[in-house]
């Protein structure tokens, strides 16, 4: 994403702007209602292995912490393991859910397996993007995944 000019590396100081922080340990979901916040403040994603992620890694990050609703990765490392998205998949999902479909399409073109991500999740992403409240999104998650979310 950085090489393609669609993202930039930032330091901890970036969080003083209070971006949307993609945090898989957050109790709150990302939804379309955060579009204006994403547009104004940006999105912060930690580019790290899932084995290295822990709640402590997010404590110093100021901003609006949200997790993505359940999705299936298309990347070769975690293919099909619910919620184990790569950074680019997480940012792409954020773009789609919050209505930045042009950015989503650009991100799909960066890696061949991003088309697989799209194939696995297009229906889910569309449903998540139509939810206009946390309650509606939670209901949508339950419709697809049952009462026990895989994340």
C-alpha positions as CSV (number, residue, x, y, z in Angstrom):
1,X,0.0,0.0,0.0
2,X,2.8,2.4,0.9
3,X,4.7,1.6,-2.4
4,X,1.5,2.2,-4.4
5,X,1.0,5.6,-2.7
6,X,-2.2,4.4,-1.0
7,X,-0.9,4.5,2.5
8,X,2.0,6.0,4.5
9,X,4.0,4.8,7.4
10,X,3.4,6.8,10.5
11,X,4.8,7.1,14.0
12,X,3.0,7.0,17.3
13,X,2.6,10.8,17.1
14,X,0.1,10.3,14.3
15,X,-2.5,9.1,16.8
16,X,-2.7,12.6,18.3
17,X,-5.0,13.2,15.3
18,X,-7.2,10.4,16.7
19,X,-7.7,8.2,13.6
20,X,-9.9,5.2,13.3
21,X,-7.7,2.4,14.8
22,X,-8.3,-1.1,13.4
23,X,-8.1,-3.1,16.6
24,X,-9.2,-6.7,16.6
25,X,-9.6,-6.6,20.4
26,X,-12.1,-3.7,20.4
27,X,-15.7,-4.5,21.5
28,X,-17.0,-2.1,18.8
29,X,-17.5,-2.8,15.1
30,X,-16.5,-0.6,12.2
31,X,-19.5,0.5,10.2
32,X,-20.6,2.9,7.6
33,X,-21.5,5.5,10.3
34,X,-17.8,6.1,10.6
35,X,-17.3,7.3,7.1
36,X,-16.9,11.0,7.9
37,X,-14.4,10.1,10.7
38,X,-12.4,7.9,8.3
39,X,-12.4,10.7,5.7
40,X,-11.3,13.4,8.3
41,X,-8.9,11.5,10.5
42,X,-7.8,8.5,8.5
43,X,-7.3,4.8,9.4
44,X,-4.5,3.3,11.3
45,X,-3.6,-0.4,10.9
46,X,-0.8,-2.2,12.6
47,X,1.2,-4.1,10.0
48,X,2.2,-7.1,12.2
49,X,1.9,-10.8,12.3
50,X,-1.2,-12.2,14.1
51,X,1.1,-14.1,16.4
52,X,2.6,-10.8,17.6
53,X,-0.7,-9.0,18.1
54,X,-1.9,-8.5,21.7
55,X,-4.2,-6.0,23.4
56,X,-1.1,-4.2,24.9
57,X,0.1,-3.2,21.4
58,X,-3.0,-1.0,21.1
59,X,-3.0,0.8,24.5
60,X,-0.8,3.7,23.4
61,X,-2.8,4.4,20.2
62,X,-5.2,7.2,20.6
63,X,-8.3,7.3,18.4
64,X,-11.5,5.5,17.8
65,X,-10.8,1.8,18.2
66,X,-13.0,-0.6,16.2
67,X,-12.8,-4.1,14.9
68,X,-13.9,-5.3,11.5
69,X,-17.0,-7.5,11.3
70,X,-16.1,-11.1,10.4
71,X,-14.6,-11.7,7.0
72,X,-12.6,-14.4,5.3
73,X,-9.0,-13.8,4.2
74,X,-8.0,-14.5,0.7
75,X,-4.3,-14.1,1.4
76,X,-2.1,-17.3,1.0
77,X,-0.9,-17.3,4.7
78,X,-4.3,-17.3,6.4
79,X,-6.7,-18.3,3.5
80,X,-10.2,-19.0,4.8
81,X,-9.4,-18.6,8.5
82,X,-12.1,-16.2,9.7
83,X,-11.0,-12.8,10.8
84,X,-7.2,-13.4,10.2
85,X,-6.9,-10.6,7.6
86,X,-3.7,-9.1,6.2
87,X,-3.3,-5.4,6.7
88,X,-4.3,-4.7,3.1
89,X,-7.4,-6.8,3.4
90,X,-8.3,-5.0,6.6
91,X,-7.8,-1.6,5.0
92,X,-9.7,-2.7,1.8
93,X,-12.6,-3.9,3.9
94,X,-12.6,-0.6,5.9
95,X,-12.7,1.3,2.6
96,X,-15.6,-0.7,1.3
97,X,-17.7,-0.7,4.4
98,X,-17.3,3.1,4.8
99,X,-18.2,3.8,1.2
100,X,-14.8,4.4,-0.4
101,X,-15.3,1.9,-3.2
102,X,-12.8,3.6,-5.5
103,X,-10.1,3.0,-2.9
104,X,-11.3,-0.5,-2.4
105,X,-10.9,-1.2,-6.2
106,X,-7.4,0.2,-6.2
107,X,-6.4,-2.0,-3.3
108,X,-7.8,-5.1,-5.0
109,X,-5.4,-4.5,-7.9
110,X,-2.3,-4.6,-5.7
111,X,-2.1,-8.3,-5.2
112,X,-3.6,-11.1,-7.3
113,X,-5.1,-12.8,-4.2
114,X,-7.0,-9.6,-3.4
115,X,-9.5,-10.8,-6.0
116,X,-9.9,-14.0,-4.0
117,X,-10.6,-11.8,-0.9
118,X,-13.3,-10.0,-2.9
119,X,-14.8,-13.3,-4.2
120,X,-15.0,-14.7,-0.6
121,X,-16.5,-11.5,0.9
122,X,-18.4,-9.5,-1.6
123,X,-21.8,-10.4,-0.3
124,X,-20.7,-9.9,3.3
125,X,-19.1,-6.5,2.6
126,X,-22.2,-5.3,0.8
127,X,-24.4,-6.3,3.8
128,X,-22.0,-4.7,6.3
129,X,-21.9,-1.5,4.2
130,X,-25.7,-1.3,4.3
131,X,-25.9,-1.4,8.2
132,X,-26.6,2.1,9.5
133,X,-26.2,1.3,13.2
134,X,-24.2,-0.9,15.5
135,X,-27.3,-2.9,16.3
136,X,-28.1,-3.5,12.6
137,X,-24.5,-4.6,12.0
138,X,-24.6,-7.0,14.9
139,X,-27.8,-8.4,13.5
140,X,-26.2,-8.8,10.1
141,X,-23.2,-10.6,11.7
142,X,-25.6,-13.0,13.5
143,X,-27.5,-13.7,10.3
144,X,-24.3,-14.8,8.5
145,X,-22.3,-16.3,11.4
146,X,-24.8,-17.3,14.1
147,X,-24.7,-16.3,17.7
148,X,-21.0,-17.1,18.1
149,X,-19.0,-14.7,16.0
150,X,-15.8,-16.4,14.8
151,X,-13.7,-13.4,15.8
